[in-house]
């Protein structure tokens, strides 16, 4: 089963960029399809692989950042080729 996961990591601190950069870099290096925009990062692939990666990297981000918020959306399908029709 393929899934699409959208993540927005928001460190609640003045120096917020390093935790975000580290989080996205680890997602990029996973070998899964990763797309980014200014507001979020999307990861696409098989359920087990995506969820293992996301679980692991959320834990690392939470351990390394004192106050952090994470928004996550999961869709049951690979939406990586989505293009608007308008």
N, C-alpha and C positions, 0 to 999 in steps of 0.2 A: 504494500500500500504506500502510495506517495503522499507527502504532505508539503504544505507551505507554511512557514512560520515567520511572522513579522515581530521584530524585537526593537524596543526603544529603551536603551539604558540611560538613566538620568541620575548621575551622582549629585547629591545635595550638598555641594561644597564649592568653594571659590575656584579651586584648581580642578575643574571637572574634565578637561580634555584628556589627560593621560589614561584614566580608567576606560574611557570610551574608545580611544585609539587601540589600547591593548585588547579590549574585548573584540573589536571588529577585526583586528589583525589575526587573532586566533581563529575566528570564524572563517576568514579568507583562506587560512592555511590548512583547512580541514579536508580539502579535496571535493567538498560539496559545492553546489551552485549557490553563490552568494551575490545578491544585488543590493545596492545601497542607494539611498536618496538622502536629502538633508535632514529628514525627520526620523528615519528608521532603517533597519537592515533586515533583509529577507533571506531566509535559508530554505532551500528546496532539496528534496530527495526522499529516500526511503524512510519510513517512520522511525525504525529502530536507530538508524544512523543519525538522523537529525535530532531526535530526542536525546540520545546519548551525548552528542556534542553540546546541545543547548544546556542540558542539565549540568554537565561538567563545567562549562564556561560561566554559567550563572553562579555556580558555587564559588569559583575562583574570584569572580568580580565582587561577590558579596564578602568574601573573606578579606579582600584587599582594599575595600572601600568602606569607610565608617558608616556613612549614610547614603543609601542608594535606592532608587526606585526603578523597577523594570515593568514595562508593559509588554504583554505577549499576546499575539493572536495566532490561532492555529486553524488552518483550513485543510480538510481532507481532499486533497488533489494537488497536483503540481500546477501552480498558476504562473510559473516563470515566463511563459510565453504570452501572457495576457496583454492585449492591446485594446484601448478604448475604441468603440465604434461610433464616435461622434466627432 
